[in-house]
């Protein structure tokens, strides 16, 4: 899939775009030598097209946000569907998340004789990964028992390094 977006602001008639971004989703499900057990893998990619004019401390427009997920695992359906479920590992990475410096902006880019260098934002990346196990059993007619176990480890895994600008020269 290829995304193309543009806009014209009605209040100022200023046009932005077109902004282009190719997104994709690729997935595969495959049989294993064991009957009732299948493997799968999935690799989607997406973007957050942004028409904002916010700038980072270097006075650059904030970039397009991007995301990518890697996921794989096993699906099972055994003994005439009396035991079914899946085991999954995933890793999701998002890049170009924008955040505001807020009150610490004056420590990084203070007002001075020449004014500020740029905007009050910075960009960082996030990653989360984890496992998911879901098992469903029908031990007796009319009964269903489900167990779901999941872990999720989400964090900001990139350093944000900002210079200190001196605008009083």
N, C-alpha and C positions, 0 to 999 in steps of 0.2 A: 504494500500500500504506500502511496506517495501522497503526502499532505502538502497543500499549498493554501496559504491564507493571506488575506489582505484586508485592510479596513480604511475607512475614511471617517475621521472624527466629525460629527455633525456640528459641533460648536465652533471648531476652528477650520474645518475643511482640509485639515492636514492628512495626507495619505501615509499609511505605514504598510510596508510589505511590497511585494509578496515575500513571505517567509516560507521557505521550502524545507521539508524534512522527510526522509524516507523511513517509514516504520515497517516492521516485519513481524510475522509470527510463523515459526517453524516448529512443527511437532511430529512425532512419530510414535506409533504403538506397534509393538512386535511380539510375536509368539516366542515362547521359550520351549525347550524340549519337554518341560513338564506340562501336562494337560491342566488347563485351568489357571495357569500362571503366565502373565504377560508383562512385559517391560514397557516403559514409555519414557520419552524425553521431550522437553518443551523449551523453546528459546524465543520468547517475545521481546520486542524492543518498541519503545514508544517515546513520544516527546510532548512537552507542554509548550505550545507556541504562545509567546508572550508579546503583547503589543505595548506594554508599559514602556515608559521612557526613563525609568529609574536607572541610576548609574552607581557604579562601585566607587571605592575611594581613589581609584586610578583614573576616574572620570570616563570609564568605558560603559557602554550600555550593557545591562545584564544579559548574559547569554541564554540561549534556549535550554530549558531543563530536559534531561534525558533519563530514561530508565531502561534497565535490562534485567531480565530474570532468567536464571538457569534452574531447571527443575527436572528431576528424574526419579524414577522409582519402579515399583512393582505393583501390579493389580492382580488380585487373586479372586477366584470363584471356584471353590472346591466342594466335592461331595454333593452334587446336585444343588448347588447354591446354599448349602447349609452353613458354610463358612465363606465369607467374602470380606473384602477390604482392600486397603492399599498401604504401602510404605513409601514415603516421599522424603527426598531431601531437596531443599530449595536455597537459592541465594539471589537476592534482589539488590541491585546497585542503582542508586539514583545519583546523578551528577548535576551540578549547577543549581543546587538549592540556594535560594537567596535569603539572606537574613539581614536585619538592621543592626547597626552598631549601637543604636539607642544612646544612652547617657555617656558611654565611653567614647563617643565620636570625638569629643574635644581632646581626648588623650592621644588620638591617632591623627586627626586632621583639624587642628584648632583654627579658630578665626584669627585673623591677623591683618596686617596692612594690605596684603594681597588677596585676602579672602580665603576661602577653602579651595582645596585642590580638586575634590570630586564629590560624589554623592555619599550617602550615609549607609551603604550596603556592602556586603561581602558575599562571596560564593563558596560553598563547601559541598562535599559529597557525603552520602549516607549508604550504609550497607546493612542488610539484615539477612540472616540465614537461620536455618533450623530444620528440624525433622518433624514429620507428622506420621503417626501410625493410627489407622482406624481399622477395627475388626468388628464384624457383625456376625453373630451366630444365631441359628434357629435350633436350639437344643431339643425343643418339644413343639408339637403342633400348636400354633397360636402364640408361641413365645418368641421374643426376639431380644437378644442381649447385645449391646454395643459398647465397645471400649474405644476411647479416643485419647491418645497421648500426643502431646505437642510440645516442642521447644521453640523459642524464638529469641535470637540474639541480635538486637538492633543497636546500632551505634553510629556515631559520626566518626569515621575512620580516616579522615584526612586532617592534616594540620592546617590551620588557618594562620598564615603569617602576613602581617600587615606592617608596612613601614610607618615611621612617625614623620609626618610632614611638618616642616617649619615654615610658616607663612608670614613671618614678621621681618623678612629681609627686604 
